[in-house]
Amino acid sequence: MRSLCPIFVLGFAALWLAALVLFLIGAFGWFGSEPDPLSGLFLLPLGLPWNRLAGGLPQPLLPWIAALAPAVNLALLWMLCRGRKRFSA
């Protein structure tokens, strides 16, 4: 039986991609939509706790930090999966 770990990593990556697309559509008003200040709402829980630590950064950087913070969690999940596979053999 295959491990569920790669499924979690791919699922998290898919959620991050969907939230990032929604953020970009809402922030820049793509496809005829009005710019929405709450477009990055779905990125916040995916990037916790890293986006909370970025509160002291300059204001123009905060949306980009919120968009990239889930990358840290994705990398950590990927490393945990690799480590689990390495030590389970």
C-alpha positions as CSV (number, residue, x, y, z in Angstrom):
1,M,0.0,0.0,0.0
2,R,1.3,3.4,-1.0
3,S,1.9,6.0,1.7
4,L,-0.6,8.9,2.1
5,C,2.2,11.4,2.5
6,P,2.6,12.2,-1.3
7,I,-1.1,12.6,-1.6
8,F,-1.1,15.2,1.2
9,V,1.8,17.0,-0.4
10,L,0.0,17.1,-3.8
11,G,-3.2,18.1,-2.2
12,F,-1.6,21.0,-0.3
13,A,0.1,22.1,-3.5
14,A,-3.2,22.0,-5.4
15,L,-4.9,24.1,-2.6
16,W,-2.0,26.6,-2.7
17,L,-2.2,26.9,-6.5
18,A,-6.0,27.4,-6.4
19,A,-5.7,30.1,-3.6
20,L,-2.9,31.8,-5.5
21,V,-5.0,32.0,-8.7
22,L,-7.9,33.4,-6.7
23,F,-5.6,36.0,-5.1
24,L,-4.2,37.1,-8.5
25,I,-7.6,37.3,-10.1
26,G,-9.0,39.3,-7.2
27,A,-6.0,41.5,-6.6
28,F,-5.4,42.6,-10.2
29,G,-9.0,42.4,-11.5
30,W,-8.3,39.9,-14.1
31,F,-11.1,38.5,-16.3
32,G,-13.3,41.6,-15.7
33,S,-13.6,41.2,-12.0
34,E,-13.4,44.1,-9.6
35,P,-10.3,44.3,-7.4
36,D,-11.1,42.7,-4.1
37,P,-9.1,43.4,-0.9
38,L,-10.1,40.0,0.5
39,S,-8.8,38.0,-2.4
40,G,-5.9,36.7,-0.4
41,L,-8.1,35.3,2.3
42,F,-7.6,31.7,1.3
43,L,-3.8,32.1,1.4
44,L,-3.7,33.0,5.0
45,P,-4.4,29.6,6.6
46,L,-2.1,27.8,4.1
47,G,0.8,30.1,5.1
48,L,0.5,30.0,8.8
49,P,2.6,30.6,10.9
50,W,5.0,32.2,8.5
51,N,2.7,35.0,7.3
52,R,2.1,35.9,11.0
53,L,5.9,36.3,11.5
54,A,6.1,38.7,8.5
55,G,4.0,41.4,10.2
56,G,7.0,43.8,10.7
57,L,7.9,43.9,7.0
58,P,7.1,46.9,4.8
59,Q,3.4,47.2,3.7
60,P,4.1,46.7,-0.1
61,L,5.8,43.3,0.6
62,L,3.0,41.8,2.7
63,P,0.8,40.5,-0.2
64,W,3.7,38.8,-1.8
65,I,4.9,37.3,1.5
66,A,1.3,36.0,2.1
67,A,1.4,34.5,-1.4
68,L,4.7,32.8,-0.9
69,A,4.4,31.7,2.7
70,P,2.7,28.4,1.8
71,A,5.8,27.5,-0.1
72,V,7.6,27.1,3.2
73,N,4.9,24.7,4.5
74,L,5.0,22.8,1.2
75,A,8.7,22.4,1.5
76,L,8.4,21.2,5.1
77,L,5.8,18.7,4.1
78,W,7.9,17.4,1.3
79,M,11.0,17.1,3.5
80,L,9.0,15.2,6.2
81,C,7.7,12.8,3.5
82,R,11.2,12.2,2.2
83,G,12.6,11.7,5.8
84,R,9.8,9.3,6.6
85,K,10.4,7.3,3.5
86,R,14.2,7.2,4.2
87,F,13.8,6.0,7.9
88,S,11.0,3.6,7.3
89,A,13.0,1.3,5.1
